[in-house]
Amino acid sequence: MSAGNATDVLLFFAILGLCGAWFSVLHLLALRYHDTSRLLVFLMLTYLFSAALATAVSRFFLAGYFSSSACYLVANVGAVVAGFFAAFLYAFLGPATADRSLTAHLLIHLLGKPHLRAQKSELENEYVAENFFSKRYSECINARILEEDGEIVALTAKGARIARLYLLQLKLLGLDRRTQHLPSFVNKK
């Protein structure tokens, strides 16, 4: 690989890093201070804005270091597209899951219980979508993030770590204060 090609590759990663850095800052601020009901759409718009900022910054500060303008264009488009897929994957597996997943809410619910345990009947009464709950519950047992002992259900150490991660995301991003935080599958008593 020639020095020019190596520089182009490094500059590609610099643009990708700019996209990620802008997205990290902007989505943290945006989610903390803006209550939206369309979380994934909102996060993707945040990414597109971040990509536009990264493109503008790269145009003024990095474009002259590329071996050609065509290399800059390819690197910029490639970084924006790669960053978009990374941001979408993060948004779907991170904030959207922490905010809208029955599994995440089940784990967080058990994390707040003494000794990380509850009666299975209590959990069954908590969630209205019975078939949906049964499916998620059995998946959690199979994944060894929950364990059963008769009628007692407990978080495993792995389940507690996952629950703490979801809880951290909810608090860090301010999602626990959103009006949509209580999911539709929880009984409203």
C-alpha positions as CSV (number, residue, x, y, z in Angstrom):
1,M,0.0,0.0,0.0
2,S,1.4,3.4,-1.0
3,A,1.7,6.3,1.4
4,G,-1.1,8.1,-0.4
5,N,-3.4,5.1,-0.1
6,A,-2.6,4.7,3.6
7,T,-3.3,8.4,4.2
8,D,-6.6,8.1,2.4
9,V,-7.6,5.1,4.5
10,L,-6.6,7.0,7.7
11,L,-8.6,10.0,6.6
12,F,-11.6,7.8,5.9
13,F,-11.5,6.6,9.5
14,A,-11.1,10.2,10.6
15,I,-14.3,11.2,8.8
16,L,-16.1,8.1,10.2
17,G,-14.8,9.1,13.7
18,L,-16.2,12.6,13.2
19,C,-19.6,11.2,12.3
20,G,-19.6,9.0,15.4
21,A,-18.3,11.8,17.7
22,W,-21.0,14.3,16.5
23,F,-23.7,11.7,16.7
24,S,-22.6,10.7,20.3
25,V,-22.8,14.3,21.5
26,L,-25.9,15.3,19.6
27,H,-28.0,12.3,20.4
28,L,-27.1,12.5,24.1
29,L,-28.2,16.1,24.2
30,A,-31.2,15.6,22.0
31,L,-32.6,12.7,23.9
32,R,-32.1,14.3,27.2
33,Y,-33.8,17.5,26.3
34,H,-36.4,16.5,23.6
35,D,-39.3,14.1,24.3
36,T,-40.2,12.4,21.1
37,S,-42.6,9.5,20.4
38,R,-40.7,8.4,17.2
39,L,-37.4,7.4,18.8
40,L,-35.8,5.6,15.9
41,V,-36.7,8.3,13.3
42,F,-35.5,11.0,15.7
43,L,-32.2,9.2,16.2
44,M,-31.7,8.8,12.5
45,L,-32.4,12.5,11.9
46,T,-29.8,13.2,14.6
47,Y,-27.3,11.0,12.7
48,L,-28.0,12.7,9.4
49,F,-27.4,16.1,11.0
50,S,-24.2,14.7,12.5
51,A,-23.1,13.4,9.1
52,A,-23.7,16.8,7.5
53,L,-21.6,18.4,10.2
54,A,-18.8,15.8,9.8
55,T,-18.9,16.4,6.0
56,A,-18.6,20.1,6.4
57,V,-15.7,19.8,8.9
58,S,-14.0,17.3,6.7
59,R,-14.4,19.4,3.6
60,F,-12.6,22.4,5.2
61,F,-10.0,20.5,7.2
62,L,-9.3,17.1,5.6
63,A,-10.2,17.3,1.9
64,G,-6.8,18.8,1.0
65,Y,-4.9,15.8,2.5
66,F,-6.5,13.2,0.2
67,S,-4.6,11.9,-2.8
68,S,-7.4,13.2,-5.1
69,S,-10.8,14.8,-4.9
70,A,-12.3,11.5,-6.1
71,C,-10.7,9.7,-3.1
72,Y,-12.1,12.3,-0.8
73,L,-15.6,11.9,-2.3
74,V,-15.5,8.1,-2.0
75,A,-14.1,8.2,1.6
76,N,-16.7,10.8,2.7
77,V,-19.7,8.9,1.2
78,G,-18.3,5.6,2.5
79,A,-17.9,7.1,6.0
80,V,-21.4,8.6,6.1
81,V,-23.0,5.3,4.9
82,A,-20.9,3.1,7.2
83,G,-21.7,5.5,10.1
84,F,-25.4,5.5,9.3
85,F,-25.5,1.7,9.6
86,A,-23.5,1.8,12.8
87,A,-25.8,4.5,14.3
88,F,-28.9,2.6,13.3
89,L,-27.7,-0.6,14.8
90,Y,-26.7,1.3,18.0
91,A,-30.1,3.1,18.1
92,F,-32.0,-0.1,17.6
93,L,-30.0,-2.2,20.1
94,G,-29.4,0.6,22.6
95,P,-31.9,3.3,23.4
96,A,-34.9,1.8,21.5
97,T,-34.5,-1.5,23.2
98,A,-34.0,0.1,26.7
99,D,-37.1,2.2,26.2
100,R,-39.5,-0.1,24.4
101,S,-38.5,-3.7,25.1
102,L,-40.6,-5.9,27.4
103,T,-37.4,-7.9,28.2
104,A,-35.6,-4.7,29.3
105,H,-38.5,-3.6,31.5
106,L,-38.8,-7.1,33.0
107,L,-35.1,-7.1,33.9
108,I,-35.2,-3.6,35.3
109,H,-38.3,-4.5,37.3
110,L,-36.6,-7.4,38.8
111,L,-33.4,-5.4,39.5
112,G,-35.5,-3.1,41.7
113,K,-36.8,-6.1,43.8
114,P,-35.2,-7.3,47.1
115,H,-32.7,-10.0,46.3
116,L,-33.6,-9.5,42.6
117,R,-36.5,-11.9,43.0
118,A,-40.3,-11.9,42.5
119,Q,-43.2,-14.3,42.3
120,K,-43.9,-15.6,38.8
121,S,-47.6,-14.8,39.3
122,E,-46.7,-11.2,40.2
123,L,-44.8,-10.9,36.9
124,E,-47.6,-12.5,34.9
125,N,-50.1,-10.0,36.5
126,E,-47.8,-7.1,35.7
127,Y,-47.8,-7.5,31.9
128,V,-51.0,-7.5,29.9
129,A,-49.8,-9.2,26.7
130,E,-49.9,-12.8,28.0
131,N,-48.6,-14.6,24.9
132,F,-46.0,-11.9,24.4
133,F,-44.9,-12.1,28.0
134,S,-44.7,-15.9,27.9
135,K,-42.5,-15.9,24.8
136,R,-40.2,-13.3,26.3
137,Y,-40.1,-15.0,29.7
138,S,-39.1,-18.4,28.2
139,E,-36.4,-16.7,26.0
140,C,-35.0,-15.1,29.2
141,I,-34.9,-18.4,30.9
142,N,-33.3,-20.1,27.9
143,A,-30.7,-17.3,27.7
144,R,-30.0,-17.8,31.4
145,I,-30.7,-14.2,32.3
146,L,-33.6,-15.3,34.5
147,E,-33.9,-18.5,36.6
148,E,-36.9,-20.2,38.2
149,D,-37.0,-21.9,41.5
150,G,-40.6,-23.1,41.8
151,E,-42.7,-20.0,41.7
152,I,-39.8,-17.6,42.4
153,V,-38.2,-15.9,39.5
154,A,-34.7,-14.4,39.9
155,L,-32.3,-12.4,37.9
156,T,-29.0,-14.2,37.3
157,A,-25.7,-12.3,37.5
158,K,-25.8,-11.9,33.7
159,G,-29.4,-10.7,33.8
160,A,-28.5,-8.1,36.5
161,R,-25.6,-6.8,34.4
162,I,-27.9,-6.4,31.3
163,A,-30.6,-4.7,33.5
164,R,-28.0,-2.3,34.8
165,L,-26.9,-1.5,31.3
166,Y,-30.5,-0.8,30.2
167,L,-31.1,1.3,33.3
168,L,-27.9,3.3,32.7
169,Q,-29.0,4.0,29.1
170,L,-32.5,5.1,30.3
171,K,-31.0,7.5,32.9
172,L,-28.1,8.8,30.8
173,L,-30.3,9.6,27.8
174,G,-33.2,10.8,29.9
175,L,-35.5,8.2,28.5
176,D,-36.9,7.3,31.9
177,R,-38.5,10.7,32.1
178,R,-40.3,10.4,28.7
179,T,-44.0,10.1,28.6
180,Q,-43.7,6.9,26.5
181,H,-41.4,5.2,28.9
182,L,-44.2,3.1,30.4
183,P,-44.8,0.5,27.7
184,S,-48.3,-0.4,26.5
185,F,-47.8,-4.0,27.7
186,V,-47.7,-3.0,31.4
187,N,-51.0,-3.2,33.4
188,K,-52.1,0.3,34.5
189,K,-53.7,-0.2,37.9
